[in-house]
Amino acid sequence: WFHGAKPLVYQRSFQANWKAGMEECPYGFAMVSLWKLVICAETQAECVNQYAVIIDNMLRERDWQEIACNSWGMFGFLHRVRATLKRHEFRLDFTPTELNGALPALDEALLDSAQMSPSF
């Protein structure tokens, strides 16, 4: 699906109306940003930060359960591209368990912070 998404991601109408896309479906927009981030990481590392900011903001502002439980599979995608992102110093420090969707209950996690990644 990754390579098949290219025509959609770089479609002129989507790029011209990116703000409307972000408001209509923030997680879909985040996945498009992740897609572009990975392309940048593989080709032009200098453009990684412009997409990383979008993802960082979303991870800070949204409830982690909402991100983990929606149908976009964002954490699974991040896990899949982790090696590419690490090569360019984009810090992705979620544990494999967190990226696979096995998350501790919040009250349990707060009591035992050693079982969580710093990003969690």
Beta strands, then each sheet from edge to edge (+ up, - down):
end
